[in-house]
Amino acid sequence: MFDLSVLLNVEMQILIFFGLGLHLKKRGVTDGPIDAFLSTLILNLIMPVNIFLSFYRSVSVAVLKESLLLVLAGVIVVVLVLGMSRLLPKSMPLEKKRIAQYSMLISNGSLIGLPLIEGLCGSMGVVYANIFMIPTRILSFSSGEKYFNTEWKPAGALSVMKKFFFNPITIAMILGFLFNLARIPLPGGLDAVFSSLSGCMSPLALLLVGSTLLDRESTSMGLSKDIVQISLFRLIIAPFLTWIVGVALHLSTPQLIAAVLVNATPVASTATIFCRKYNGNTSYTSRCVFFSTVFSLFTLVLVSATMSMG
């Protein structure tokens, strides 16, 4: 477990970075194109480097064997959430229902969960969180767009595997493990560069989330009952389901903490990206992301504190 003072310190850092991101957007220092650039930079360079170093420094064959149950936990949670997402009211408009289903399934574990977990649990927590998210990422790569694209057709298994294995994050996980296994040392200069880039992940990711909170579409309309329910599911019910599954599978304490926290994060920002791509209801989607992120400032403290006392 982790000390409550550490939790409060990490949560305060997250709140400050969110606030800085909001301030920069309000002052016009950041805008839509800058947010898009930062998102691309983080997801394609900085986060993969951070994950590579975590696997390179912390993962062995023994750790991977210990983590098989963690992958199984991820699969079970995905199946449970998929089943529950089909229980949405039939009276709900189809477009909103699909957005709600995606919002229930896919969390912002990478941009918010990983910085939180790294601060609380160190690099080993990042490793466990990424292993737990493997089933969710496969689901996202295979059928994530179906919730927004009315002409979507199921992708073949080969296409899904290509998207998964040629994704920068997956490549970073594999290379980090292989370099560790083969005991390949990183040249001093490269190690220093990687460490510097890795250190940028949490500040930039949290600044980006704070900046995107002030998008006009996310604040143009009020809070509705269904958005509250989606947020409640994503922030409270999903991590509770994860905890039940993790306890039932006898996950180790660090694995359980990482899995629960990464699944206690708000609706993924990719929801807005997909919605804009297919000219969907961007106002509704943006509000799902916005309000769930705002609520998460409080619920993440609650979930983290509960785990620290467990």
C-alpha positions in Angstrom: 0.0 0.0 0.0 1.0 3.6 -0.2 1.1 6.4 2.4 -1.9 8.8 2.5 0.5 11.8 2.5 2.0 10.5 -0.8 -1.6 10.2 -2.2 -2.4 13.8 -1.2 0.8 15.1 -2.7 0.2 13.3 -6.0 -3.4 14.5 -6.2 -2.3 18.1 -5.5 0.2 17.9 -8.3 -2.6 16.6 -10.7 -4.9 19.4 -9.6 -2.2 22.1 -10.1 -1.3 20.8 -13.6 -5.0 20.7 -14.5 -5.3 24.3 -13.3 -2.3 25.4 -15.3 -3.7 23.7 -18.4 -7.0 25.6 -17.9 -5.2 28.9 -17.4 -3.1 28.5 -20.5 -6.1 27.8 -22.6 -8.0 30.7 -21.1 -5.1 33.0 -21.8 -4.9 31.8 -25.4 -1.4 30.3 -25.0 -2.8 26.9 -26.1 -5.6 26.2 -28.6 -7.0 23.3 -30.6 -4.0 22.8 -32.9 -1.6 22.9 -30.0 -3.7 20.4 -28.0 -3.7 18.1 -31.1 0.1 18.5 -31.4 0.7 17.7 -27.7 -1.6 14.7 -27.9 0.3 13.3 -30.9 3.6 14.0 -29.2 2.6 12.3 -25.9 1.0 9.3 -27.4 3.6 8.6 -30.1 6.9 9.6 -28.4 6.9 10.6 -24.7 4.5 7.9 -23.4 6.1 5.1 -25.4 9.5 6.1 -24.1 8.2 6.2 -20.5 6.6 2.7 -20.9 9.8 1.4 -22.6 11.9 2.5 -19.6 9.4 1.0 -17.1 9.5 -2.4 -18.9 13.3 -2.2 -19.5 14.0 -1.5 -15.8 11.4 -3.5 -14.1 10.1 -6.5 -16.1 11.5 -10.0 -16.1 10.1 -13.3 -17.3 9.0 -14.0 -13.7 7.1 -10.7 -13.6 5.3 -11.6 -16.9 4.4 -15.0 -15.5 3.0 -13.3 -12.4 1.0 -11.0 -14.6 -1.0 -13.6 -16.6 -3.8 -13.3 -14.1 -3.7 -9.5 -14.6 -4.4 -10.0 -18.3 -7.3 -12.4 -17.4 -8.7 -9.8 -15.0 -8.6 -7.2 -17.9 -10.5 -9.6 -20.1 -13.2 -10.4 -17.5 -13.7 -6.7 -16.7 -14.1 -5.8 -20.4 -16.6 -8.6 -20.9 -18.6 -7.5 -17.8 -18.6 -3.8 -18.9 -19.6 -4.8 -22.4 -22.6 -6.7 -21.0 -23.6 -3.9 -18.7 -23.3 -1.3 -21.6 -26.0 -3.2 -23.4 -28.5 -2.5 -20.6 -28.9 1.1 -21.5 -32.5 2.2 -21.9 -34.1 1.3 -25.3 -35.6 4.8 -25.3 -32.2 6.4 -25.5 -31.4 7.7 -29.0 -29.1 5.4 -30.9 -26.3 7.9 -31.4 -26.2 8.9 -27.7 -26.4 5.2 -26.7 -23.3 4.3 -28.7 -21.4 7.3 -27.3 -22.5 6.2 -23.8 -21.4 2.6 -24.4 -17.9 3.8 -25.6 -17.7 6.1 -22.6 -18.4 3.2 -20.2 -15.8 0.9 -21.9 -12.8 3.1 -22.6 -11.1 5.1 -19.9 -8.5 7.8 -20.0 -6.1 5.5 -18.2 -3.1 6.5 -20.3 -3.2 10.3 -19.9 -4.6 10.4 -16.3 -4.2 6.9 -14.8 -0.5 6.4 -15.6 0.8 9.7 -14.1 -1.3 9.0 -11.0 0.0 5.4 -10.7 3.6 6.3 -11.4 3.4 8.9 -8.6 1.9 6.4 -6.2 3.5 3.1 -7.2 6.5 3.9 -9.3 7.5 2.3 -12.6 6.3 -1.2 -11.5 2.8 0.2 -11.2 3.1 1.6 -14.8 4.0 -1.9 -16.0 1.1 -3.5 -14.2 -1.4 -0.9 -15.5 -0.2 -1.3 -19.1 -0.5 -5.1 -18.8 -4.0 -4.8 -17.4 -5.0 -2.5 -20.3 -4.0 -4.9 -23.0 -7.6 -6.3 -23.5 -9.1 -2.8 -23.5 -6.6 -1.6 -26.1 -7.3 -4.6 -28.3 -11.0 -3.8 -28.1 -10.4 -0.2 -28.9 -8.3 -1.0 -31.9 -10.7 -3.7 -33.2 -14.1 -2.0 -32.7 -13.6 1.4 -31.1 -14.8 3.3 -34.2 -18.0 1.3 -34.5 -19.6 3.4 -31.8 -19.2 6.6 -34.0 -19.1 5.3 -37.6 -22.5 4.3 -39.0 -20.8 2.5 -41.9 -18.4 0.6 -39.7 -17.6 -3.1 -40.6 -15.8 -5.5 -38.3 -12.1 -5.6 -38.9 -10.4 -8.9 -39.6 -8.2 -10.5 -37.0 -5.0 -9.7 -39.0 -6.0 -6.0 -39.2 -6.6 -5.9 -35.5 -3.3 -7.5 -34.7 -1.5 -5.1 -37.0 -3.1 -2.1 -35.2 -2.2 -3.6 -31.8 1.3 -4.8 -32.4 2.4 -1.8 -34.6 1.1 0.7 -32.1 3.9 2.7 -30.4 2.8 1.7 -26.9 2.8 -2.0 -27.7 6.2 -1.7 -29.5 7.6 0.1 -26.4 6.3 -2.7 -24.1 7.8 -5.4 -26.2 11.2 -3.7 -26.8 11.5 -2.8 -23.2 11.0 -6.4 -22.1 13.3 -7.8 -24.9 16.1 -5.3 -24.0 15.7 -6.3 -20.3 15.7 -10.0 -21.2 18.8 -9.7 -23.4 20.5 -7.4 -20.8 21.2 -4.9 -23.6 22.6 -1.7 -21.9 21.4 1.6 -23.2 24.3 4.0 -24.1 24.7 6.7 -21.5 23.6 9.5 -23.8 20.5 7.6 -25.0 19.6 6.6 -21.4 19.8 10.3 -20.3 17.6 11.4 -23.3 15.0 8.7 -22.6 14.9 9.6 -18.9 14.4 13.3 -19.8 11.6 12.5 -22.2 10.0 10.1 -19.7 10.0 12.7 -17.0 7.9 15.0 -19.3 5.0 12.5 -19.5 3.1 13.3 -16.4 3.4 17.1 -16.6 2.5 17.3 -20.3 -0.3 14.8 -20.1 -2.0 16.5 -17.2 -1.5 20.0 -18.8 -3.1 18.7 -22.0 -6.1 17.3 -20.1 -6.5 20.6 -18.2 -6.3 22.5 -21.5 -8.8 20.4 -23.3 -11.3 20.8 -20.5 -12.0 24.3 -21.7 -13.2 23.4 -25.2 -16.3 25.4 -26.1 -18.3 22.3 -27.0 -17.8 20.7 -23.6 -19.0 23.7 -21.7 -21.7 25.0 -24.1 -24.6 22.9 -22.5 -25.4 21.9 -19.0 -25.1 18.6 -17.2 -27.8 16.0 -17.9 -28.9 12.9 -15.9 -27.5 10.4 -18.4 -24.0 12.1 -18.3 -24.1 11.9 -14.5 -24.9 8.2 -14.8 -22.1 7.6 -17.3 -19.7 9.4 -15.1 -20.8 7.4 -12.1 -20.3 4.1 -13.9 -16.9 5.1 -15.3 -15.5 6.5 -12.0 -17.1 4.3 -9.3 -18.8 1.2 -10.7 -16.0 0.2 -13.2 -13.2 0.4 -10.6 -15.4 -1.5 -8.1 -16.0 -4.3 -10.7 -12.2 -4.3 -11.2 -11.6 -4.7 -7.5 -14.1 -7.6 -7.2 -12.5 -9.4 -10.2 -8.9 -8.7 -8.9 -9.7 -10.0 -5.4 -11.4 -13.1 -6.8 -8.3 -13.9 -8.9 -6.0 -13.2 -6.0 -4.0 -10.5 -7.7 -1.1 -9.2 -5.7 -1.6 -5.9 -3.9 0.4 -3.8 -6.4 -1.3 -5.4 -9.3 -4.7 -4.7 -7.8 -4.0 -1.1 -7.0 -2.7 -0.4 -10.6 -5.7 -2.2 -12.2 -8.3 -0.4 -10.1 -6.8 3.1 -10.4 -6.3 2.9 -14.2 -9.9 1.9 -14.5 -11.1 4.6 -12.2 -10.3 7.4 -14.7 -12.7 9.4 -16.7 -14.0 8.9 -20.3 -11.2 8.7 -22.8 -10.5 11.8 -24.9 -10.4 9.5 -28.0 -14.2 9.6 -27.8 -14.2 13.3 -28.9 -11.6 12.5 -31.6 -13.7 9.7 -33.1 -16.9 11.8 -32.9 -15.3 14.7 -34.8 -13.9 12.3 -37.4 -17.3 11.0 -38.2 -19.3 14.2 -37.7 -21.2 12.9 -34.7 -22.7 14.6 -31.7 -19.5 16.3 -30.5 -21.3 18.4 -27.9 -22.7 15.4 -26.1 -19.4 13.5 -26.4 -17.3 16.5 -25.2 -19.6 16.9 -22.2 -19.2 13.2 -21.3 -15.4 13.7 -21.3 -15.5 17.1 -19.6 -17.9 16.3 -16.7 -16.4 12.8 -16.0 -12.9 14.5 -15.8 -14.2 17.2 -13.4 -15.9 14.6 -11.2 -12.7 12.4 -11.3 -10.8 15.1 -9.4 -12.9 14.0 -6.4 -13.6 10.3 -7.1 -9.9 9.5 -7.7 -9.1 10.8 -4.3 -11.9 8.6 -2.9 -10.8 5.5 -4.8 -7.1 6.0 -4.1 -7.7 6.6 -0.4 -9.9 3.5 -0.2 -7.2 1.4 -1.8 -4.5 2.8 0.5 -6.6 1.8 3.5 -7.5 -1.6 2.1 
